[in-house]
Amino acid sequence: MERIFNFSAGPAVLPAEVLKQARNEILNWHDSGMSIMEMSHRGREFTSVVQKAEANLRELASIPDNYKVLFLSGGATGQFSMVPMNLLRKKKNADYINTGIWSKKAIKEAQRYCHVNIAASSEDSGYTHAPTQDQWTPDQNAAYVHYTPNETIGGVEFNWIPDLTYSENNIPLVADMSSSILSRPLDINKYGLIYAGAQKNMGPAGLTIVIVREDLLGETVQNTPSVFDYKIHTDSSSMYNTPPTYAIYITGLVFEWLKKKGGLAEIEKINISKANLLYDLIDTTDFYHCSVVKSDRSRMNVPFTLKNADLNAEFLKQAQDRGLINLKGHRAVGGMRASIYNAMPIEGVLTLVSFMKEFAGDHA
Ligand SMILES: *Cc1c(COP(=O)(O)O)cnc(C)c1O
């Protein structure tokens, strides 16, 4: 069977080239006579895999030497707890920006450890924009500021990086980049900590990547289990316990694929073209609608509705017949959503756009 175009929000499409390479290596990795899955996480072979993955990620994202890279499990959801456990550092407050369902989940977990100041929120306006900084009410003494640069469900993306120089306290900026990491060049120095589940834009489920500035580590809230202490993981190069080895291997192949594509500046250009194709179509017909304000629209997750919601089921069925799948919106918001991560080829978006045009014409 041919590969279809999978618009799932996550676990999501992976580059076909990567999957083919993994297939070719699955029984016998580099003449070792074993699958990478069968190897010790501390052995020479796997160590080379994880070191190469880290080196490639550092190169792709220009990660400075004073930042550590961690390969963990537990998902971005695990980070909702690990961030406050590790970054409160005796403070009792943290600032959170509430721009959607994922922000809200992060807030709920943080509230178990500290007072959360909602420094800005777009909840009252239905999560359709990213509040600009002049609308924020930050706490000058917050332990950190947490935000979600790309809200996977609502399709709201910050096209700018918050500037925390309003405080003299050198407050670290923390970002849940699960659905936008590596979709554009990164300015790591602006952040204290970045985390992301791999299964949207990097690799398979099971792996969570954390990029953290060294000086923030070493002071956890009381009774923090060792497995949730970043310092313990950095001290053992992500081998404190068994990391998700196969997911690390595949993600490493995706990093190589990205390098071959020309890195983040090149992939960003492609991502902009893909997103423009879809939003232009949505905006030029009144058959489709996207409620996110134009400046804050996500390049990765494109939510849209049909003017006549009675046609939703027919739309999804006909799309599926064309090999365009997983376009149904998140159950919390309804409508449609096309997730067009790095690995979605432009042909997939072109096929979707021509289908949408035709469907609108047929049902006008
Ligand atoms: C998917 C997602 C999560 C949750 O990730 P898990 O790996 O399921 O824990 C958190 N934040 C964002 C922005 C996401 O897209």
The ligand as an ORCA input file, in Angstrom:
! r2SCAN-3c Opt
* xyz 0 1
  C       1.009     16.918     22.921
  C       1.343     18.054     23.807
  C       1.561     17.863     25.183
  C       1.419     16.522     25.860
  O       2.402     15.654     25.464
  P       2.513     14.172     26.099
  O       3.715     13.640     25.426
  O       1.251     13.457     25.740
  O       2.674     14.319     27.557
  C       1.894     18.971     25.940
  N       2.032     20.198     25.392
  C       1.824     20.410     24.072
  C       1.983     21.787     23.516
  C       1.480     19.342     23.251
  O       1.290     19.550     21.936
*
